[in-house]
Each structure stands twice: as structure tokens, then as C-alpha cells.
Amino acid sequence: MSVSVLTIVRGRQSHLENLLAGLSQSHSSPNQWIVVGMDQDVDLPDPMGLDIRHSRINGDGNRLPLAEARNHAAELCRSERMIFLDVDCIPSPDMIETFDTALSEDPRLWMGSPRYLPAGATDDTWTLDEIASVAVPHPLQPDLAHHQREPSTRYEMFWSLCFGITKTDFATMGGFDPSFDGYGGEDTDFAFSARRSGIPFGFVGALAFHQHHPVCKPPLNHFHEIISNAKRFRAKWGEWPMSSWLESFQTFGLVSFDPSQDRLEALRDPSEKEIEQATTLAPAGF
């Protein structure tokens, strides 16, 4: 097996330790677990027999250097097959094996199958069986059985929280574009770059359990990043990403958005109260 798991992190220490606990219970161990801290050093307890390599990427201390951190993790990776796993995810016991088999038999950009956990599911002692029994699939993503594969041309459905790709294909497409500054649009840009490079896409039943955390809906806490990245995406690909978020921002009176006139203009910043009111306890991603 030549497969490694790559994770980027800022904060969320308990989530990181839960991810480690999940990796230690995997049916197949990765060659490496590479953890890159964003504006922080990585602090891990007993590695439980895993080969862990950690590093750090510095940004401006505010916006997350997501692209740079993922690209740096790929540079550190010694394996040909790479699994990018969000810090909020706990791998199911056969997730690594499922990704490894899919990438070996049919190399493509494979998005895994996140299952979302309710609040409190990992607050105390937990078992993989317990969290599996309360996890639910995302309504917009294919609900695949273990190991099931579904080739797709819907690159716009790609999310980076749990995916597999070969190191060769990652290099061919140039990795993540660091000109996308912080949160918003970087996932779809990555998938479109894969499509432009001729790398096929698909969904695979490689299950990961997404740990609960509060989420801002719409993401007013990333307002400026989303506006900037939306314009960047439009200039690069000729279409608007994140249209539902932009339309929500317009409903709040924050932007003037008219895709037919190719116009997106910020009118004001969201207030602290608006951000607070938009922050919910719904499972992240919903």
C-alpha cells in the first residue's frame, strides 16, 4: 500500500485528536499522516504507531492559507496515492483501503462520502460503531454504499473535506490555486482545474464522519474572502461560483449582484449581530 493521509488544521484540537483516534482504528494504516498547521504548530499526543510528519504554513493570521497548506502537504507526501482528509473528519475503518483501491484501479479525482454527526456525538468517549449509527449523509451528495463507485462529470459537486487523488495527477493540474485567498471558491476551482487537465472525477463510498461544529449560514464570517474569490473565479472560468451565497448576501443588502450584467459589488460589511444570528448549530455543510 502506497497511500498517505493529508490534513490541514487551525485550532480544533479535539477534532484533530479524534481524527487520530479514527486513523489508529483503521483496517489499513497509511504510509504517512501529514499534518500541516496554518499559523500554528501542530501538537499531537501519542501517535499510536502511525508515521506522522507535521509542518507549518504561515499566512496573515486572519485568512486561512488553505491552498498553500494543501499544496505544502502534497509536497511532503512520499506516497503516490493521497487522501486529503479535513480536520473535522474521522475516517471509517475501511476508508483508507477504499480510497487506495479506487485510486489504484481507476485513478481519478475521487470525492469520498462524508457522513455528518449531530452535536455532542464526539464530546465524550465514543466508538466508531456509535458514531456510525447516528451519522447522516448530505442530501446533495450521492448516498453510496461502502466501496461503491460512481463516475461523474459534475465537477461542481466536489468538496475538499474528503477526497483522493494521485500525486501525479495533483502535480499535472498544478494543485490548489493560491490566488484564491482564504475561504470560498477554492474547491470548485480545484475541480475545474482537474477537468481542464483531463482528470476524470467521481464519487466513492469511502466514508468519513464529519464532526459537528457551529456554522454561519450564509457564511457572513467569510464575506470579503467570498466576494474576492467569486470575482477571481468569474475572471478565470467565465461563470459565477457560490451563487446561492451571493444571492443570500444580496438579500441581506450586503452586495449588489446581477450575474446577467456581470456585476458583483460589495455595499457594506455584515454586522457582528448579523454574523451571530446567522451562526447555527446545524451540521456543517448543510
JODA-V872037 format. One record per residue. N is the residue number from 1. SS is DSSP state (2 for helix, 1 for strand, 0 for the rest). OMEGA is omega as a letter, one per 40 degrees, with the letter a starting at -180 (NA if undefined). D_LAST is the distance of its C-alpha to the last C-alpha in Angstrom with 1 decimal. Layout:
# JODA-V872037
n->{N	N}
ss->{SS	SS}
omega->{OMEGA	OMEGA}
d_last->{D_LAST	D_LAST}
This chain:
# JODA-V872037
n->{1	2	3	4	5	6	7	8	9	10	11	12	13	14	15	16	17	18	19	20	21	22	23	24	25	26	27	28	29	30	31	32	33	34	35	36	37	38	39	40	41	42	43	44	45	46	47	48	49	50	51	52	53	54	55	56	57	58	59	60	61	62	63	64	65	66	67	68	69	70	71	72	73	74	75	76	77	78	79	80	81	82	83	84	85	86	87	88	89	90	91	92	93	94	95	96	97	98	99	100	101	102	103	104	105	106	107	108	109	110	111	112	113	114	115	116	117	118	119	120	121	122	123	124	125	126	127	128	129	130	131	132	133	134	135	136	137	138	139	140	141	142	143	144	145	146	147	148	149	150	151	152	153	154	155	156	157	158	159	160	161	162	163	164	165	166	167	168	169	170	171	172	173	174	175	176	177	178	179	180	181	182	183	184	185	186	187	188	189	190	191	192	193	194	195	196	197	198	199	200	201	202	203	204	205	206	207	208	209	210	211	212	213	214	215	216	217	218	219	220	221	222	223	224	225	226	227	228	229	230	231	232	233	234	235	236	237	238	239	240	241	242	243	244	245	246	247	248	249	250	251	252	253	254	255	256	257	258	259	260	261	262	263	264	265	266	267	268	269	270	271	272	273	274	275	276	277	278	279	280	281	282	283	284	285	286}
ss->{0	0	1	1	1	1	1	1	1	0	0	0	2	2	2	2	2	2	2	2	2	2	2	2	0	0	0	0	0	0	0	0	1	1	1	1	1	1	0	0	0	0	0	0	0	0	0	0	0	0	0	1	1	1	1	1	1	0	0	0	0	0	0	0	0	2	2	2	2	2	2	2	2	2	2	2	0	0	0	0	1	1	1	1	1	0	0	0	1	1	1	0	0	0	2	2	2	2	2	2	2	2	2	2	2	0	0	0	1	1	1	1	1	1	1	1	0	0	0	0	0	0	0	0	0	0	0	2	2	2	2	2	2	2	0	1	1	0	0	0	0	0	0	0	0	0	0	0	1	1	1	1	0	0	2	2	2	0	0	0	0	1	1	1	1	1	2	2	2	2	2	2	2	0	0	0	0	0	0	0	0	0	0	0	0	2	2	2	2	2	2	2	2	2	2	2	0	0	0	0	1	1	1	1	1	1	1	1	1	1	0	0	0	0	1	1	0	0	0	2	2	2	2	2	2	2	2	2	2	2	2	2	2	2	2	2	2	0	0	0	0	0	2	2	2	2	2	2	2	2	2	0	0	0	1	1	1	1	2	2	2	0	1	1	1	1	0	0	0	0	0	2	2	2	2	2	2	2	1	1	0	0	0	0	0	0}
omega->{i	a	i	i	a	a	i	a	i	a	i	a	a	i	i	a	i	i	i	i	i	i	a	i	a	i	i	i	i	i	a	i	a	a	a	i	i	a	i	i	a	a	a	i	i	a	i	i	a	i	a	i	a	a	a	i	i	i	i	i	i	a	a	i	a	a	a	a	i	i	i	i	i	i	a	a	i	a	i	a	a	i	i	a	a	a	a	a	i	a	i	a	a	a	a	i	a	i	a	i	a	a	i	a	a	a	i	i	a	i	i	a	i	i	a	a	i	i	i	a	a	a	a	i	a	i	i	i	a	a	i	a	a	a	a	i	i	a	a	a	i	i	a	i	i	i	a	i	a	i	a	i	a	a	a	i	a	i	a	a	a	a	i	i	i	i	i	i	i	i	a	a	i	i	i	a	a	i	i	a	i	a	i	i	a	i	a	i	i	a	i	i	i	i	i	a	i	i	a	a	i	i	i	a	i	a	i	a	a	a	a	i	i	a	i	a	e	a	i	i	i	a	a	i	a	i	a	a	i	i	i	a	i	i	a	a	i	i	a	i	i	a	i	i	i	i	i	i	i	i	i	a	a	a	i	a	i	a	i	i	i	a	i	a	i	a	i	i	i	i	i	i	i	i	i	a	a	a	a	i	i	i	i	a	a	NA}
d_last->{34.1	33.4	29.8	28.2	24.9	23.9	21.7	21.5	21.1	21.5	21.7	19.5	22.7	21.7	18.8	21.4	23.9	21.5	21.0	24.8	25.2	23.1	25.2	28.4	27.6	26.9	29.4	30.1	30.4	29.6	32.6	31.0	28.0	27.8	26.1	26.2	25.8	24.9	27.5	28.2	30.2	28.6	29.7	29.5	31.3	33.4	32.1	32.9	34.9	32.4	33.7	31.6	32.1	30.5	31.0	29.9	29.0	29.8	28.0	28.8	27.2	24.5	22.5	21.2	23.6	20.9	23.0	26.2	24.9	23.6	26.8	28.9	27.4	28.3	31.8	32.3	31.3	34.4	32.7	32.5	29.1	26.2	22.9	20.5	18.4	16.1	17.5	14.5	15.1	17.8	19.6	20.6	24.4	24.8	22.1	24.8	27.3	24.9	24.1	27.8	29.1	26.8	27.9	31.5	31.8	29.8	28.9	26.0	22.7	20.8	17.1	16.4	14.2	11.6	11.2	9.0	11.4	11.7	13.6	17.1	16.9	18.6	20.4	23.7	25.4	23.2	24.0	22.2	23.0	21.5	18.1	18.1	18.9	15.8	13.1	10.9	10.0	6.9	8.1	8.9	10.8	14.2	14.7	17.9	20.5	22.0	23.9	23.0	22.9	21.8	23.3	21.6	22.4	18.9	18.8	16.3	13.6	14.6	12.6	15.0	13.5	15.7	18.4	22.1	24.9	28.6	30.2	32.4	29.7	27.9	31.3	32.0	29.0	29.6	26.5	24.0	25.4	26.1	26.7	23.0	23.2	20.3	16.6	15.5	16.8	18.4	16.4	17.2	20.7	21.2	20.3	22.6	25.2	25.1	25.6	28.5	30.0	30.1	27.8	26.1	22.4	20.9	18.4	19.8	19.2	19.4	17.1	15.7	14.1	11.5	12.8	11.1	11.6	11.1	9.0	10.5	8.9	10.6	11.9	15.4	16.4	16.7	18.3	21.5	20.2	17.8	20.8	23.2	21.2	20.5	24.2	25.0	22.9	24.6	27.9	27.4	25.8	26.8	23.5	20.7	17.4	14.2	15.7	12.9	12.9	16.7	16.9	15.0	17.4	20.2	19.3	19.7	23.0	22.2	23.1	25.1	23.4	25.3	24.5	27.6	29.7	28.0	27.5	25.0	26.5	25.3	26.9	26.1	24.0	21.3	22.9	22.2	21.7	19.1	17.1	17.6	16.6	13.3	12.4	10.5	10.4	7.0	6.0	5.6	3.8	0.0}
